[in-house]
Every structure is written in structure tokens, then in C-alpha cells.
């Protein structure tokens, strides 16, 4: 039988760890060790120099003490012998101060005292010229007794003349022993500091491990790259806030939807967006799901999700086109209903006309057709005489027909007069269309349903007033009705309402104007919109007097 192949032995792979936890721990330990070694070295280096200096100063002080008048007298009056008074006094001082040696020399450098008596009478091994010249000397040098810390001073007689010198040495091994004796204590303190640093590094690394979910640096880098690509690639706005309400992140789509030139990172949300419902929704002051807000000309749907650190992430979706489609769908339904009713009325008129023709009542048939056509023509002529802008006039003619089919009387106030100088006709069409549609819904079903529209100009300012015979708006709701998403009507097919009046106020405020509601004289609601700078300058002087109802409308 063939022997089964054995798996190759697994090699122990040594190298730099990949986990953030391990890398940070090793780096912190390396830093703590390096700092400890450097601190210990930086402390021991000056300590050695300090001990040398202390030893030399001590030797100098002993030498200054030994250079006494007693030794000077002995040097003058005796000879250099091992039993002389100079040797005896020098040895006494040496034993009292624990010095290595106390050497007294004359001007020729001949020793009069020494630890080794055999050296007495011989010339010193080191140069004594500096001390004999009257200078005090401190040094680390080697002599017959080995390396020592030395102090040399001149020896003077009673007349202050230099007659010799005194050299004192302190054994350098004692200095080195003091240095070495300090090292264990230093190492103990350094080891304690290193241990404390290692424990702190481990705790910090463990906390970092939990926060990074034990990922490798390459994984974190890949996640960041993927996040950036995802955030800036999706067609949905994302705004991240910290616990203080400052912007932490804003992607490109959010900047586009909010109409911002920069992402405002690090700035408070209120400062970047200003006051308004959009700011309140993103900041969490308005709660709920799929909250509707208007920013500029865009209709947005916002959702907000809190994060564990006290911040939040808000998402924004552009619903402008969908909202327009929904409103167009509503208008289409209304138009279909109106056409259906018109179809019945037209069929009735045709049957009436057919009957008159069959009865050979030709004159009555002509009068009937003339009357029917004249009513519609009179309505169109009445509108175009008072409203000179073609877009706005066409809208009012169409709304008059739709209102008539719903049993609501829509008429222009006698004071209405609007010249063909509108700067933004489409914007005013949006305002008038929304107000008339709301008035039509409110007036339908009331007793003698009616709507009155008044439009006039004051210089470059356009004033619009729409009153209806509906139930009116309670005082406590007169500001709420201009809030995005607020409505008292049933939801349409596209599922959202409460945007028409919000758009009206937003368009008015964008031009520096206002939109408000009050109680009409007939008891219903009366909306007044003022649009400064809505008309262009006069190309030629006009002398149209101010409408009689202008003061009342204001």
C-alpha cells in the first residue's frame, strides 16, 4: 500500500500584525519602552557628571582645609620625612575626611606627605604648576594611586607667599560606586513606569478594539473608500449630525437638494440652513416618518434615525417631480369629471337643438345656439379685459369652466386689473392655481358656493386676493395651514397633501412678499398674497388710478 501523503508542516508566520488592536498595542509598548529608556539615560548622564563635580569640590574643600598655617610652618621649619609633622597632620586630615590621599609639596614638587611613605621626598607624578602659580584646580586625573577626583590649592606662609601646594584626592571608584548604586533604584522606577504605560496601552488598545470591531487597517481603509463611493454615488441625500447638532457629513446629493454650495462640515445645522421646517425636521424638532418639507422649489421627503453617540443620520428624497405628477393627476381627474359633466350638458343642448330643428323652429334654434356660445365668449372676454397676461388669463378661464361644472360661481372682482408686465408669470400661475383649487374645494357643497378673485398692481407690486364661501379657517389654524404636510383633506392617489399653500408662501417670501389668510366678508376664508417686484418697470407712463378696492384688500 502507498503511504498516505502527509500535510506539510505549518510554518509559524512572523510579521507585523494586521489587526488595529495589535498594531496599536505594539506601537504604544514600543513608544513607552523607548521613552523610559531615554528618560533613564537622560537622568543618569547628568547624574554621573553631578557626582564627579561633587567629588572634585569635596576634594578642593579638603585641600583648602589642609592648607593651614600649621602645615605651612612644618614645610618651612622641617624636612620631608615619614615621621615629620607635615606627614602626621596630612594623615590626620586624610583619615578624618576619608580622602584617598593628602599630599603636601614644596615649590619643587617634592612630596612632604603621602599615603605611601616611600613616596615622601620624591617629585609628584602630575604637573603641580597651576597650584604653585596660585590657582585652585579641580580635575579627574590618574596618579600613583590610580584614578581620582582631585583638588589642588596653593600653600602660603604668614606673608601670603606661595611656599608649596596641597593636593587632595578622592578615590574615583567611590564616585562610580555611588553612580552604580543609584542605577537599581532608577531601573526600578523606570520598570514601574513602563509597567504602568503597558497597562494603559493595553486598556486603550482594548477600547480601540471594541470601537473598531477588531478590524484590520486595510479593512477600515476599504470600508471608508466604499462609504465615500456609496454616499456620493447614491441619488438620495444623506446628512449626518453629531450630538451638538453640527454637520458631520453631507453628500453631494444632499447639497444639491438643499441648494448649498459647500457641505458645511463642522458648522451648526441652524447656521447652514437657517430657520424653517427643513431645519426643524433634520434637527429632530419635528418627528415622524416620511416628513414632507419644501426647500426652495423642491419638495423633499425626510427621515431621521438617531445614532448611539447622540447624533443622527437624516435621508432626503426628491419628491418634486412626483408631487407635480400627483397634482397633475388630481387636476386630470378634476378635468375628466368636468368633461364628463360637460358631455352630459352638451348632449342635452344637442337634443334641445335637434328638437327645435325637427319642430321647424329655426329662429328659436338660432337664438339658443347664440345664447350658449355668447355665455362662454363673454366669460373669456371679461377675463382678458381685466387680466392682460395670457398665461394667467387662460388659467382663470379654465378654472371658471371647471368651477361652473362643480356648481361653484367664480368671478373676478370689479377692481381687478393686472397689466401684462409680469416678471415671473409661471410663479403667479402656481400661486393663483393653488389658491383657486383650495377655494373651490372649500366652497363646493356650501350654500350658494362662490369664489371671488381680485388682482391689481401697485407700481411693481402685485396683490392677489381669493375669497370663498366655505367654512373658513379657524384662527388657531391660520399659520398651520402654510406648513408643509398639514391638511384637512383626504389623501389623494399619490398619498401626499398639504403642499399647495406651503408653496404659495414660499414663492411669496422668496420675492420678499407675504401670504396670509383671514376671514372673508361672506364668512369663508380670504387669502391675500403680496408679491413685491412681481412686475417689470413701466415702458411708458401709465395713469391708471388705484383700484377702489385696493385699500380694503390691503
KAJO-V334695 format. One record per residue. RES is the residue in one small letter. OMEGA is omega in degrees with one decimal (999 if undefined). NEAR is the number of other ideal C-beta (glycine too) atoms within 8 Angstrom. Layout:
res->{RES	RES}
omega->{OMEGA	OMEGA}
near->{NEAR	NEAR}
This chain:
res->{x	x	x	x	x	x	x	x	x	x	x	x	x	x	x	x	x	x	x	x	x	x	x	x	x	x	x	x	x	x	x	x	x	x	x	x	x	x	x	x	x	x	x	x	x	x	x	x	x	x	x	x	x	x	x	x	x	x	x	x	x	x	x	x	x	x	x	x	x	x	x	x	x	x	x	x	x	x	x	x	x	x	x	x	x	x	x	x	x	x	x	x	x	x	x	x	x	x	x	x	x	x	x	x	x	x	x	x	x	x	x	x	x	x	x	x	x	x	x	x	x	x	x	x	x	x	x	x	x	x	x	x	x	x	x	x	x	x	x	x	x	x	x	x	x	x	x	x	x	x	x	x	x	x	x	x	x	x	x	x	x	x	x	x	x	x	x	x	x	x	x	x	x	x	x	x	x	x	x	x	x	x	x	x	x	x	x	x	x	x	x	x	x	x	x	x	x	x	x	x	x	x	x	x	x	x	x	x	x	x	x	x	x	x	x	x	x	x	x	x	x	x	x	x	x	x	x	x	x	x	x	x	x	x	x	x	x	x	x	x	x	x	x	x	x	x	x	x	x	x	x	x	x	x	x	x	x	x	x	x	x	x	x	x	x	x	x	x	x	x	x	x	x	x	x	x	x	x	x	x	x	x	x	x	x	x	x	x	x	x	x	x	x	x	x	x	x	x	x	x	x	x	x	x	x	x	x	x	x	x	x	x	x	x	x	x	x	x	x	x	x	x	x	x	x	x	x	x	x	x	x	x	x	x	x	x	x	x	x	x	x	x	x	x	x	x	x	x	x	x	x	x	x	x	x	x	x	x	x	x	x	x	x	x	x	x	x	x	x	x	x	x	x	x	x	x	x	x	x	x	x	x	x	x	x	x	x	x	x	x	x	x	x	x	x	x	x	x	x	x	x	x	x	x	x	x	x	x	x	x	x	x	x	x	x	x	x	x	x	x	x	x	x	x	x	x	x	x	x	x	x	x	x	x	x	x	x	x	x	x	x	x	x	x	x	x	x	x	x	x	x	x	x	x	x	x	x	x	x	x	x	x	x	x	x	x	x	x	x	x	x	x	x	x	x	x	x	x	x	x	x	x	x	x	x	x	x	x	x	x	x	x	x	x	x	x	x	x	x	x	x	x	x	x	x	x	x	x	x	x	x	x	x	x	x	x	x	x	x	x	x	x	x	x	x	x	x	x	x	x	x	x	x	x	x	x	x	x	x	x	x	x	x	x	x	x	x	x	x	x	x	x	x	x}
omega->{176.9	176.0	179.7	-180.0	179.2	-179.9	179.2	-179.6	-179.1	-179.5	175.8	-176.4	178.3	-179.9	-179.7	-178.5	-176.8	-176.0	178.5	-179.3	-176.8	-178.6	-179.9	179.6	-179.8	179.7	179.6	177.1	178.2	179.4	179.9	178.8	179.4	179.5	179.6	179.9	179.8	179.8	178.4	179.0	179.4	178.7	-176.2	-178.6	177.4	178.1	178.1	179.0	179.4	178.4	176.1	-178.2	178.2	179.8	-179.7	179.0	177.4	177.6	179.2	179.9	178.3	179.4	178.4	177.8	-178.1	-179.6	-175.8	177.6	-179.7	179.0	178.5	177.4	179.1	-179.9	-177.5	-168.0	-177.2	178.2	-179.1	178.0	-178.6	-179.8	-177.4	-178.9	179.5	178.6	-178.0	-179.3	179.9	179.8	177.7	179.6	-179.1	-179.3	-178.2	-177.1	-179.0	176.3	178.2	177.5	170.8	-175.7	174.1	-177.5	177.1	-176.6	178.4	178.9	179.6	-178.4	172.7	175.6	178.3	177.8	173.9	-173.9	-180.0	-179.1	-179.5	-179.0	177.9	179.3	-178.8	-177.3	179.4	-175.3	-180.0	-171.4	-177.8	179.5	179.5	176.7	176.2	-179.8	173.9	-173.1	170.5	-177.7	169.9	-173.9	178.8	178.0	-178.5	-179.8	178.6	-175.5	-177.7	172.7	-170.2	171.5	-177.4	178.5	176.7	177.3	-173.7	175.7	-177.2	179.1	177.6	174.3	179.8	-179.8	-179.7	-178.9	176.7	178.8	-179.5	178.9	175.1	-175.0	-176.4	177.8	178.2	175.8	179.9	178.1	177.1	178.0	-179.0	179.2	178.6	-175.6	179.9	177.9	178.1	179.1	177.9	177.8	179.8	177.4	177.1	177.9	179.0	178.7	178.0	177.8	179.2	178.5	178.6	178.6	-179.9	-179.2	178.7	-179.6	176.7	177.6	177.0	178.3	178.3	-177.6	-179.6	179.4	176.1	179.1	173.1	179.6	179.2	177.9	179.7	178.3	178.9	178.7	178.9	178.9	179.2	179.8	179.4	-179.7	-178.8	-175.8	-176.9	179.6	-177.6	179.3	177.4	-178.1	178.7	177.6	178.4	-178.2	174.7	-175.0	179.1	178.8	176.9	-177.7	178.1	-177.4	174.6	-177.8	-174.7	-178.0	177.3	176.5	-179.5	-177.7	-178.6	177.6	-178.0	178.5	178.6	-177.1	175.9	-176.6	179.6	-178.7	176.5	-178.0	-178.7	-179.2	-176.7	-175.0	-174.2	-178.9	177.9	-177.1	179.8	177.9	-179.6	-179.9	-178.1	-179.4	178.1	177.7	172.1	-174.8	178.5	178.8	179.0	-179.6	-178.9	176.3	-179.8	177.1	-174.3	178.4	-176.4	172.3	-174.3	172.7	-174.3	172.0	-174.9	-179.7	178.5	175.3	-173.5	-178.6	178.9	177.9	-179.1	174.1	-179.3	177.2	-178.3	175.4	179.8	-179.0	-175.4	-178.4	178.9	178.7	177.4	177.6	178.9	178.5	176.1	177.5	176.0	179.3	179.1	176.8	178.9	179.2	178.4	178.0	179.7	178.8	178.1	178.2	178.7	179.4	177.5	-178.8	179.6	177.7	178.4	-179.9	178.5	177.4	178.7	179.7	178.3	179.5	179.3	179.2	179.1	177.4	179.9	176.2	-172.0	-179.7	178.0	178.3	178.2	179.1	-179.8	180.0	179.7	-178.8	-178.9	-179.9	-177.4	179.8	-179.6	179.9	179.7	178.4	-179.5	-179.7	179.0	-179.1	-176.0	176.4	-175.6	-179.8	-172.5	178.4	-175.0	-179.6	-177.5	178.7	178.7	178.4	-176.9	177.4	178.7	179.5	177.8	179.1	179.9	179.7	180.0	179.5	177.6	177.4	-179.5	179.5	177.4	-178.5	174.9	177.3	-178.2	-176.8	-176.2	174.1	-177.6	-176.9	-178.8	179.0	-177.4	177.8	-177.7	-178.5	-178.0	177.2	179.1	175.2	177.6	-179.3	-177.8	-179.3	179.9	-178.3	-179.6	178.2	178.5	179.2	179.4	177.7	-178.1	-175.6	-177.9	179.3	177.9	178.2	-176.8	-176.9	-178.2	177.1	176.5	179.3	177.0	178.0	176.4	-177.8	173.2	-173.6	178.5	-178.7	175.3	179.1	-178.1	177.6	178.4	-179.7	179.8	-178.8	-178.2	-177.2	-179.6	-179.2	177.7	-178.2	-177.1	-179.7	-172.1	172.6	-179.1	-175.5	177.7	179.7	179.7	175.5	-178.2	-178.8	174.6	-176.6	173.7	-178.5	177.0	-176.8	-177.8	167.6	-177.7	172.5	175.8	-179.7	-175.1	-179.4	176.0	177.0	178.2	-179.7	-179.2	177.6	179.4	-178.8	178.3	178.1	179.9	-178.5	-177.0	175.4	-178.2	180.0	177.9	180.0	179.2	178.9	180.0	178.7	179.5	179.8	177.5	179.2	179.5	179.7	177.9	-176.7	174.9	178.6	-180.0	-178.7	178.2	179.1	178.5	176.2	175.6	-174.1	175.1	-178.6	-179.8	178.5	177.4	-179.0	-177.1	-177.0	-175.9	-179.1	179.8	-179.0	178.3	999}
near->{2	3	4	4	4	4	4	4	4	4	4	4	4	3	4	4	7	8	10	13	12	10	12	12	11	9	8	13	11	8	8	13	9	8	9	12	9	8	10	11	8	8	9	12	8	8	10	9	8	8	11	11	8	8	13	14	10	11	17	14	9	15	16	10	9	14	12	8	6	8	15	15	8	13	14	8	5	10	4	11	9	6	5	12	8	14	15	9	14	15	11	8	13	13	7	6	9	5	12	9	12	15	13	15	14	10	7	6	9	11	14	15	12	10	8	7	7	4	10	13	7	7	7	12	5	8	4	12	6	9	15	12	8	6	7	11	10	10	8	9	8	5	11	5	10	7	7	16	15	17	18	15	13	13	13	9	8	5	4	5	6	11	11	14	13	16	16	17	14	15	10	12	7	9	13	8	8	9	12	7	7	10	9	7	7	11	9	8	8	12	8	8	11	11	8	8	13	10	8	9	13	9	8	10	13	9	8	11	11	7	6	10	5	7	10	8	9	7	8	11	8	8	9	8	8	8	8	8	8	8	10	9	5	9	3	8	16	15	14	12	14	10	6	5	9	10	15	8	10	13	11	6	13	13	13	8	12	11	7	11	3	5	8	10	8	5	9	9	14	10	8	10	11	7	4	8	10	13	12	9	14	13	10	9	5	8	4	5	4	7	11	13	13	14	10	7	4	10	12	15	11	14	9	12	8	7	8	3	6	7	11	10	11	14	12	15	9	10	11	9	7	8	12	8	9	13	9	8	11	11	8	8	9	9	9	8	10	12	8	8	9	10	8	8	8	8	8	8	10	8	8	9	11	8	8	12	10	6	6	5	8	8	6	8	11	8	8	12	9	8	8	9	8	8	8	9	8	8	11	9	8	9	13	9	5	10	12	7	11	6	9	15	12	8	11	15	11	8	13	11	12	12	13	10	10	10	6	12	9	14	8	13	10	6	11	13	10	13	9	6	8	13	7	7	9	7	9	15	11	11	14	15	10	12	13	15	10	11	15	16	9	12	15	10	4	11	4	6	14	12	17	12	15	13	15	15	12	7	5	9	13	13	15	16	14	14	13	17	13	12	5	9	9	6	5	5	8	11	6	8	10	10	10	11	11	8	6	2	6	3	6	10	7	10	6	12	8	12	13	10	12	12	11	16	11	11	12	14	10	7	11	6	12	8	14	7	10	8	8	12	5	8	7	15	14	13	15	13	14	12	15	9	9	13	12	6	4	6	3	4	4	6	4	6	4	8	9	6	11	12	6	5	11	6}
